[in-house]
Amino acid sequence: MMHYRSLLTLLFIAMLSTTALANGKPTPTLDNISFERYRQKTHQWLTENRTGFGAGTVAEQIKLILPFEITPSANHNTKRAIILLHGLGDTPFVMRDLAASFAKLGFTARTILLPGHGGKPIQLTEVAYQDWQQAVHQAVLTSSQEFDEVYLAGYSLGGALGLSETLANPNIKGLFLFSPVLQINSKLAFATVFLQHFKTWLSTPTIPNPDFARFEILPTHAAAETYKLTRAIKQQLKVAGTLPPTFIAVAEADATISATAVKDFFEQQHFSRAELLWFSPHIQQNTSTKPSPNKILWQVPSHIPEQNIVDFSHRSIVSKPDNPHYGINSPVEYCGFNYPPCPPKAQRLYGEFNTNVVVSRLMYNPYFDWMMQQIQLFLTSEF
């Protein structure tokens, strides 16, 4: 009995010590305030909480990772907005290419900074997945007061949050999912719920964080909350009706999420309309099929030998090849989970992390412009 009580005591102390590591003010949310005021509050929060890493000064980095809004040109209908949601450990910076592209399609594209992000990685131990959900919901409610139509677009964790909000809110006009986390690509993902009380960090890179726009080291707690979010979404899907028009893009070789789970979601869920871009190294040329009258499946080759690309990664879907930070001439190199030195560029292969060959993680989508053309057609067609 004494041993059991001692174990409970140690567990309680571990829980307290984890949350006590950082206890600053919560990340601001877009809650019934103007977007400009939201940016100002977030700028102040980042100034007080940001730890610089990667290139540039802290002040320069804050300007780049702040939530931003891009408005369409005057000849477009400005009464529809799309809220873009970044991934776990990321910042709005990673959504810039998508935001600019949606603005060209007539949307006011705005981003938010999810709670626990942008400051210090340890601050992710202070948030639960419900905090992320609430931040998204508040942004939707606030935007709904300004715009006739509100759409959601999410990458990775942001995709899961966009789907969760859409399942709970029938007023969402349309949904765009890029590498969405519907299931983590690990059979041991459930263990993070228990492991978080004993292991603060999932892993520790062997070199400093090379990317100012995202955390490369994540608390186990953040992974546990992501896992719990996927479980909550599964419960939502059990009672879900027909979803609004939904566009999905995912890489078959994704090492972070289960691409198969995303494909199953596309095939099994009821949508008013849906389209899936399935990037696969096993496909030789673009092919499209209609699994049902209101669904289109595109299978797109992700093995591009002439560009030394073996497959697409989890991260590659949302950035353009000419992105100055993540594109072909990116100053940031990713070769393996702990970032060992990359081979010379002429000898380098690009794709997703795997154990069979050392590759530099592909951080851009060679078909980004084509993907946006498909999105434009999706928005204007009824199949």
N, C-alpha and C positions, 0 to 999 in steps of 0.2 A: 504493500500500500504506500509506504514512504517513497519507494522508487517512482511509483505512478504520480504522486503529488509533486515530486521533484521535477519530473519531466514536464508536467503542466506549468510549473513555475518558470522553468527555462523557456518554454514556448511563449509564455506571456511576456517575459522580459525581451525575448527576441522580437516580438511584435512591436513592443514599445520602442525599442532602440531603432528599429527601421523607420518608423514614422517620425521619430524625434530628430533625425538627421537634417531635416529641412522643414522649417515651419513658417515660411514667409506668407505674404498675402496670396490668395488664389489668383489664377490667371483671369484677367477680365474676359467678359463674354459680351456678345452683341445682344444685349437685353434691353429692348425698348429705348435705345439711344441712337443717335445718328451714327452712320458709319465712320464719319470723321472723328467724332468724339470717342468712338470705340478704338480707333487707331491711336489717338492721343493717350488714352488710358493704357493701351497695350505697350506703347512706346515707353511710358513711365515705368510700367511693371518690368519690362525687359532691362531698362537702365538700372533698376534696383537688383535684378536677379540674374542677369546674363553673365555667364563665364565664357570668355572668348576662347576659341580653338579654331584651327585652320587658318586660312589666309585673311589678312585685314585686321583692322582695329575693332574693338568691341562696338564702337559707335558706327563704323561702316557696316558691320555685320547686322546690327539692329535694323538699319535702313533696308537691308536686303531681305530680312526674314519677317518683317512686319506684315500683318494682313494688308491686302491691297484690293483695289477695285478698278476695273477697266470698263469704261462705258463704250457703247457702240457709236458708230458715226451717225450723223444727224438724219441720214436717209433710212435708218432702221427704226423699227418699233422698239422703244426703250421701256415698254411696260412689262417686259419679262426679264426675270433675273435667274441666274444660276449660281448656287453656292457651291464652291469647290472645297473639298475636305481632304486634308493631307493624311499621310500614313503615320504609323507609330514611330516616334523618334524624329519625325520630319518637321518641317515648318512650311508656311505658305509658299516659300521660294520654289519648292519643287513643282508647284502647280502653275508656274508662270506661262509655259508654252500652251497648256490647255486653256488657261484663262484668256490669253490673247486670241486664241483661235475661236473660242466661243463668242468673244466680243465681235469678231468679224462676222459671225452668224447672226448678230442682232441682239445678243444678250448683254445685260449688265452683269459682268462676271465679278463676283466678290469672293474673297477667301476669309477664313477665320483661323485663329491659332487655338488648337485644342488644349484644354487644361493640362498643365504639367509639362508642356513643351516649350522649347525656345530658350529656357533659362539654364538650369543645371539638370543633368540626367537624374540626379537623386530626387528631384521634385516629382518625378513620375511615381514615386512611392506614396505620394500624398493623395492620389486621385483613384477613384473607382470608375468602372466603365459607365456607370450611371451619370457621372459628371460629364463625360464626353457626350453622352446622349442628350443631356440637358442643354449643353452648349449648342449643339446642333439644332435642337428644338427651339431654343430662344432665337437663334439666328433666322430660322424659318419664320417664326411668328413676327419678328421685327420686319423682315423683308416683305412679308405678306401685306403689311400696312402700306408699303411703298409701291408694290408692283402687282399687276393683275395676275401674273403667272409666276410660280416659283418652281424651279427645277433643282435637282441635286446631282452633283458629280463627285465621286469619291475614288481615291486611290488607296488600295491596301486596307488598313484600318478605316480610313475615310469611306471606303466603299461599303464596309460592313455597317458603319454608322448611317450612311445614306440609305441603305436598304432598311435598317431598323426604323428610321424615321418615316420612311415611305409606307412601311407596313402598319405604322400607327397613325398615319396622317393621310387621309384620302384626298387632301387638297394639293398634294405634290403632283405637278403636271407631268413630269418625266424624270427618268433616272438613268445616270451614266455610271457604269462600274468599270474600273480599271484595276486589274489584279486584285479583286476584292477578297478579303479574308472571311470566307464562309467556313473554312476549316483549316486549321494550322497543319502544315505538312510534317507532322511528327506524331507518332502513336503515343508518345509520352507527354504530349502537351498538357494533359490533365494533371500531371505531377507538379507543375509549376504552382498550382493552388496550395500545395503543402510545402513545396521546396522554398517558397518565398520567405518563410519564417526562419529559415536557417541559412539561406544563400542570398545575399543582397543582389549580386550581379549575375546575369546569365553567363557572360564570358568577359575576359579582359584582353583587348587587343595588345599586341606586342609593341606597337608604336602609337604615338599620340593620334587623337582623332584628326583625320586629314580633311574633313568636310565641315565647313562652318554652318551649313544649312541643315544638318541633321546629327542626332546622337548616334555614334557607332557602338557605344556601350549602353546597354539597357538593363534596368532593374528587373529581377525575376518577377516582382510584383506586377510590372506592366504587362509582361507576357501572360501572367495569370489572369489579369483583368481582360485581356484580349480573348483568351480562351473562354472566360465566363460570358463575354459578349456573344461569341459564336453559339454558345449553348442557349442563350436567351433568344437569339434569332431563330434557332431551330424550333423553339416553342412558338414563336410568332408565326412561323411558316405553317405550322400544323393547323392554324385556324384562319389562314390568310385567304382573302378572296382574290379577285383578278387585279394584278398589278398594272400601273400605268405603263405607257411605252418605256421600254428598258433596253439600253444598249450596253453590251458587255465586251470587253477585250481582255484576253488572258493568254499567257504563254504556257504551252504544255510542259515545258521544262522548268517551270517555276519551282524554286527550292524552298520558298518561304510559305506558300499556301498550297492547298490541294487544288490543282487545276481541275482534276476530275470532279471534285465537289461542285465547282463552279459550273462545269458542263452539265452535271446532273440537275442542278438548280434551273438552268436554262431549259432543259428537256422536260422537267417534271412540273414546273410552276406554271400557273395560268397567267398570261399577260394579255393586255389589249393588243400589243405588238411587241416583238422582241427581236433583237439581232445579236449574234455572237460572232466575234472575230477570234478564231482559234489559231494561234501562231504555233506551228509545229515543225520540228526538224525533219519529220517523216513525209512531208508534203512536197511535191515537185513544182506545182503551180497553183495559182489561185483557183479555187473552185467554190461555187455556191450552191446550196441546196435549200429546199424548204421542207423541214421536218413536219410542219403543219402550215395551214394557210396563213397564219399570222406570225410565223417565225422564219427567220433567215439565218442559216449557218454558213459562215465563210471560213474555209480552211486555207491558211496562208503559210507559205514556206518560211521558216525562220532560220534555215541553214543557207547561208549566203557565202559560198567559198571565195568568190572574188573580193569580198570585203573581210575575209578571215573571221567570219561570224559562224560559230558552230550552232548556236541557238540563241533564243531571247531569254532575258532574265526577268525576275519579278519587277525590278526597278526600271527596265528599259521602256516600258509601254508609254510612259507619259512625257517623254522629252524628245525634242527634235534633234536631228543630227548636227545642226549648227548651233545648238545651245552652247553658250560660251563656257558653262561650268560642267555640264554633263555630256556634251556632244563629242564629235570625232576628235576635236583638239582639246579635250578636257585636261585641266591641270591636275586633276585628282585621279589617282590610279588605285584600282581595286583588284588585287590578285590573291585570292584565297581569303578565308575568314579572318586571318590575322595579318593580312596584307604583307606577305613577304615581297621582296623586290620583284618587279615585273620583268619579264624578258624584254629585249629590245623591241620596239614597235614593229619592225619589219618581220619579226618572228612570232609576234604575239597573236594568240587566238582570243576571240571575244565570245562571251556567252554567259551562262549561269554557272555559279559555283558548283563543282562536283568533285568527287574523289578520284576520277579517272584521269584527268588531265588538268594542268595548271592553266587557267584562263584568266584574262582580265574581265571583270564583270562588265557586261554590256550595259551602259547607262543611258542609251538613247534608242529610239525606235526608227529604223531605216524607212519604215512605211508610215511615219507619222502623218504626212500630208495626205496620203491615200486614206488613212483612217479617218481624218477629219472630213474628207470628201464623202466617205460613207456615212458619217454622222449627219452631214448636211442633207444627204438623200433621205436618211432615216427621219429627219425632222419634217421633211416636206412631202413624204410619200405615205400612203395608207396601205401599201402592199397590194 
